[in-house]
Amino acid sequence: MDRSLSLPTSPHEAYGVIRQEATWLAGAPGDIARRVALHHGLYRDSKGNRTFPLVALHGALWAAGFFETTGRLGQALKTRYFYNGKERAYRMGLLNGFAEGFKSVNRQVFVDTYTNYFYTKCFGRDPDAPGLLQPELFQALAAMHEASRAGKSLGAEHKRQLFQTSLEFEQEVTVAPGVHEEIGKFDCPILTFLCLRPVVHFPYFPRLTYLVFRDFSDKSERIAKAVESYDLAEPLGWDIVEARMFAYALKPASTVEEPAFHETL
C-alpha cells in the first residue's frame, strides 16, 4: 500500500486501511521483538491508560522463551529423548510447528489490538463508526481516548474493566481458535502434556509467584490467569511493569517505522 496516504473519511473504509497498516507493521510471525515494541508504543500513546498491550507484550516475550525449541520446552524434549536422535528430531519438529503457530496467533492479536486502538482513536466520535467492533469494546476504547486527549488518567476500576474487555475479545475471537488448532495437530502425549501445563513467571511477578496452568487450551483458565497477571501488575505500578519488559532474553526492537497516517491523528 501507499503509506504516504492519510485515512479515508469513511469509517468503514478507514478501518480497512488501518488494518492493512497493522498487518504490514506486524511483520512475519517470528518478528516478536518488533511487535513488542509496537505494543509498547500503543501503551505510551494512550498515556498509560491502555494497559492491555503492556501485559500482552510480557506474555509474548515469556512465550518466546518457553515454546521455542531453544527454550525450556525444547531443553526438556532434548533431555527426554537424548538416547534416540530420530525421536528427538520428530518431537522437536512438532514443538517448532506449535511455536510457529503460536507466533501467528501473537501476530494476529497485535493486528487486532493495533487496528481497534487507532480505529477508535480516529473515529470514536463518529456516529457511523460503531458496528465493526464489539459494542462494549468500542465504547470502552472511545472513552479511553477521550480521557487520554484530556490528559486524564483512567481510574483503577475503569482501567481494569478496559483490560478485561480487551482480553475477553481477543481470547474469544483470535486466541482460542488459534490455540485449539495448534494443539489439535499434536500426536505426542508428552509434548501435549508439557504445552498444556506451563508454569508462567513474568519478571514483574514477586520472586516465588507463578501462574500454574492445568490446561492452557481452556479459554476460561487463560482469561483467569491473565487477570491474575494484571492484578499482580497494578499494585506494583505500571512504570515498573514497563521497565521489566527489558528483563527477557528477547529484547524489544529499538525502533519501528511509524505509520504515515499517525500524523493526521
C-alpha positions as CSV (number, residue, x, y, z in Angstrom):
1,M,0.0,0.0,0.0
2,D,1.0,3.7,-0.4
3,R,2.0,4.5,3.1
4,S,2.0,8.3,2.4
5,L,-1.8,8.4,2.2
6,S,-4.0,9.7,5.0
7,L,-7.1,7.9,6.1
8,P,-10.4,7.9,4.2
9,T,-13.1,9.9,5.8
10,S,-15.5,6.9,5.8
11,P,-15.0,5.0,9.0
12,H,-15.6,1.6,7.3
13,E,-13.1,2.3,4.6
14,A,-10.6,3.7,7.1
15,Y,-10.9,0.5,9.2
16,G,-9.6,-1.5,6.2
17,V,-6.7,0.9,5.7
18,I,-5.7,0.8,9.4
19,R,-5.9,-3.0,9.5
20,Q,-3.8,-3.2,6.3
21,E,-1.3,-0.9,8.1
22,A,-1.4,-3.1,11.2
23,T,-0.8,-6.2,9.1
24,W,2.2,-4.6,7.4
25,L,3.7,-3.4,10.7
26,A,3.2,-6.8,12.3
27,G,5.9,-8.3,10.1
28,A,6.4,-12.1,9.9
29,P,5.2,-14.4,12.7
30,G,8.7,-14.6,14.1
31,D,9.0,-10.8,14.4
32,I,8.1,-10.8,18.1
33,A,10.5,-8.1,19.1
34,R,9.1,-5.8,16.5
35,R,5.5,-6.4,17.7
36,V,6.6,-5.9,21.4
37,A,8.0,-2.5,20.5
38,L,4.7,-1.6,18.8
39,H,2.6,-2.8,21.7
40,H,4.8,-0.7,23.9
41,G,4.1,2.3,21.6
42,L,0.3,1.8,22.0
43,Y,0.7,1.9,25.8
44,R,2.7,5.1,25.6
45,D,0.4,6.7,23.0
46,S,-2.5,6.1,25.4
47,K,-0.6,7.9,28.2
48,G,-0.7,4.8,30.3
49,N,-4.5,4.3,30.1
50,R,-4.4,1.3,27.7
51,T,-2.7,-1.4,29.7
52,F,-3.7,-4.4,27.6
53,P,-0.7,-4.1,25.2
54,L,1.7,-3.8,28.1
55,V,0.6,-7.1,29.7
56,A,0.3,-8.7,26.2
57,L,3.9,-8.0,25.4
58,H,5.0,-9.6,28.6
59,G,3.0,-12.7,27.5
60,A,4.7,-12.7,24.1
61,L,8.2,-12.3,25.5
62,W,7.6,-15.1,28.0
63,A,6.2,-17.5,25.3
64,A,9.2,-16.8,23.1
65,G,11.4,-18.2,25.8
66,F,9.2,-21.2,26.7
67,F,7.7,-22.7,23.5
68,E,10.8,-22.2,21.2
69,T,12.9,-25.2,20.5
70,T,15.8,-23.4,22.1
71,G,13.6,-22.6,25.2
72,R,12.6,-24.6,28.2
73,L,10.3,-27.0,26.4
74,G,13.0,-27.7,23.8
75,Q,15.5,-28.5,26.6
76,A,13.0,-30.8,28.2
77,L,12.5,-32.7,25.0
78,K,16.2,-33.0,24.4
79,T,16.7,-34.4,27.8
80,R,13.7,-36.8,27.5
81,Y,14.8,-38.2,24.1
82,F,18.6,-37.9,24.4
83,Y,19.0,-41.6,23.6
84,N,17.1,-41.5,20.3
85,G,18.0,-38.9,17.7
86,K,15.2,-39.8,15.3
87,E,12.5,-39.4,18.0
88,R,14.1,-36.3,19.4
89,A,14.1,-34.7,15.9
90,Y,10.5,-35.6,15.4
91,R,9.3,-34.2,18.7
92,M,11.4,-31.0,18.2
93,G,9.7,-30.6,14.8
94,L,6.3,-30.8,16.5
95,L,7.3,-28.3,19.0
96,N,8.7,-26.0,16.3
97,G,5.4,-26.2,14.5
98,F,3.5,-25.3,17.6
99,A,5.9,-22.4,18.3
100,E,5.3,-21.1,14.8
101,G,1.6,-21.4,15.2
102,F,1.7,-19.6,18.5
103,K,3.7,-16.8,16.8
104,S,1.0,-16.5,14.2
105,V,-1.6,-16.1,17.0
106,N,0.5,-13.5,18.6
107,R,0.8,-11.7,15.3
108,Q,-3.0,-11.7,14.9
109,V,-3.5,-10.3,18.4
110,F,-1.3,-7.4,17.6
111,V,-3.1,-6.7,14.3
112,D,-6.5,-6.7,16.2
113,T,-5.1,-4.6,19.1
114,Y,-3.5,-2.0,16.8
115,T,-6.5,-1.8,14.5
116,N,-9.0,-1.4,17.2
117,Y,-6.9,1.2,19.0
118,F,-6.4,3.5,16.1
119,Y,-9.8,3.0,14.6
120,T,-11.4,4.2,17.8
121,K,-8.9,6.9,18.3
122,C,-9.7,8.3,14.8
123,F,-13.5,7.6,14.7
124,G,-14.6,7.1,18.3
125,R,-16.8,10.2,18.0
126,D,-18.2,9.4,14.6
127,P,-21.8,8.1,14.7
128,D,-21.2,5.9,11.7
129,A,-18.2,4.2,13.3
130,P,-19.8,1.6,15.7
131,G,-20.7,-1.7,14.1
132,L,-17.3,-3.0,13.1
133,L,-16.2,-3.7,16.7
134,Q,-18.0,-5.4,19.6
135,P,-20.1,-2.6,21.1
136,E,-18.7,-2.8,24.6
137,L,-15.1,-2.7,23.3
138,F,-15.8,0.2,21.0
139,Q,-17.3,2.3,23.8
140,A,-14.6,1.4,26.3
141,L,-11.8,2.3,23.8
142,A,-13.5,5.5,22.7
143,A,-13.9,6.6,26.3
144,M,-10.3,5.8,27.0
145,H,-9.2,8.0,24.1
146,E,-11.3,10.9,25.4
147,A,-9.5,10.7,28.7
148,S,-6.1,10.5,27.1
149,R,-6.8,13.5,24.9
150,A,-7.8,15.5,28.0
151,G,-4.6,14.4,29.8
152,K,-6.6,12.4,32.3
153,S,-5.7,9.0,33.8
154,L,-8.4,6.5,34.0
155,G,-9.4,5.4,37.4
156,A,-8.2,2.0,38.6
157,E,-11.5,0.3,38.1
158,H,-12.1,1.8,34.6
159,K,-8.6,0.8,33.6
160,R,-9.1,-2.8,34.8
161,Q,-12.5,-3.0,33.0
162,L,-10.9,-1.9,29.7
163,F,-8.2,-4.5,30.1
164,Q,-10.7,-7.3,30.8
165,T,-13.0,-6.2,27.9
166,S,-10.0,-6.3,25.5
167,L,-8.8,-9.6,26.9
168,E,-12.1,-11.3,26.6
169,F,-12.5,-10.0,23.0
170,E,-9.1,-11.3,21.9
171,Q,-9.5,-14.7,23.7
172,E,-12.8,-15.3,22.0
173,V,-12.1,-14.0,18.5
174,T,-8.4,-14.8,18.0
175,V,-6.6,-16.8,20.7
176,A,-9.0,-19.6,21.4
177,P,-9.4,-20.7,17.8
178,G,-5.6,-20.5,17.2
179,V,-4.6,-22.4,20.3
180,H,-7.1,-25.2,19.6
181,E,-5.9,-25.5,16.0
182,E,-2.3,-25.9,17.1
183,I,-3.0,-28.3,20.0
184,G,-5.1,-30.4,17.6
185,K,-2.0,-31.1,15.5
186,F,-0.2,-33.0,18.3
187,D,0.0,-36.7,18.4
188,C,2.7,-36.7,21.2
189,P,1.2,-37.2,24.7
190,I,4.4,-35.9,26.4
191,L,4.6,-32.8,24.3
192,T,0.8,-32.2,24.7
193,F,1.2,-32.5,28.5
194,L,4.1,-30.0,28.6
195,C,2.5,-27.5,26.3
196,L,-0.9,-27.6,28.2
197,R,0.7,-27.2,31.7
198,P,3.1,-24.3,31.5
199,V,4.3,-22.6,34.7
200,V,4.5,-18.9,34.0
201,H,6.6,-16.2,35.7
202,F,6.9,-12.7,34.3
203,P,9.8,-10.5,35.6
204,Y,7.4,-8.2,37.4
205,F,5.9,-11.0,39.5
206,P,7.1,-11.5,43.1
207,R,10.1,-13.9,43.2
208,L,8.2,-17.0,44.2
209,T,4.9,-16.3,42.4
210,Y,3.9,-18.4,39.4
211,L,0.8,-19.0,37.3
212,V,0.4,-22.7,37.1
213,F,-1.9,-23.9,34.3
214,R,-3.9,-27.1,34.4
215,D,-5.0,-26.8,30.8
216,F,-3.6,-24.0,28.6
217,S,-6.2,-24.8,25.9
218,D,-9.0,-23.8,28.3
219,K,-10.1,-20.2,27.4
220,S,-11.6,-19.5,30.8
221,E,-8.4,-20.5,32.5
222,R,-6.3,-18.4,30.2
223,I,-8.5,-15.4,31.0
224,A,-8.3,-16.0,34.7
225,K,-4.5,-16.3,34.6
226,A,-4.2,-13.1,32.5
227,V,-6.4,-11.2,35.0
228,E,-4.2,-12.6,37.8
229,S,-1.2,-11.2,36.0
230,Y,-3.0,-7.8,35.8
231,D,-3.7,-7.9,39.5
232,L,0.0,-8.5,40.2
233,A,0.9,-5.6,38.0
234,E,-1.5,-2.9,39.2
235,P,-0.2,-2.6,42.8
236,L,3.4,-2.8,41.7
237,G,3.0,0.2,39.4
238,W,2.8,0.3,35.6
239,D,6.1,2.2,35.3
240,I,7.8,-0.8,36.9
241,V,5.9,-3.3,34.8
242,E,7.0,-1.3,31.7
243,A,10.7,-1.3,32.8
244,R,10.7,-5.1,33.4
245,M,9.9,-5.8,29.7
246,F,13.7,-5.5,29.1
247,A,14.5,-8.3,31.5
248,Y,13.7,-11.1,29.0
249,A,16.4,-12.8,26.8
250,L,14.5,-11.5,23.7
251,K,14.6,-7.7,23.7
252,P,12.0,-5.4,22.1
253,A,13.1,-3.9,18.8
254,S,14.8,-0.5,19.3
255,T,12.9,1.3,16.5
256,V,9.9,0.5,14.4
257,E,8.8,2.7,11.5
258,E,5.6,4.5,12.4
259,P,2.6,4.6,10.1
260,A,2.2,7.7,8.0
261,F,-1.4,8.4,9.0
262,H,-0.4,8.9,12.6
263,E,0.4,12.5,11.6
264,T,-3.2,13.1,11.0
265,L,-4.4,11.9,14.4
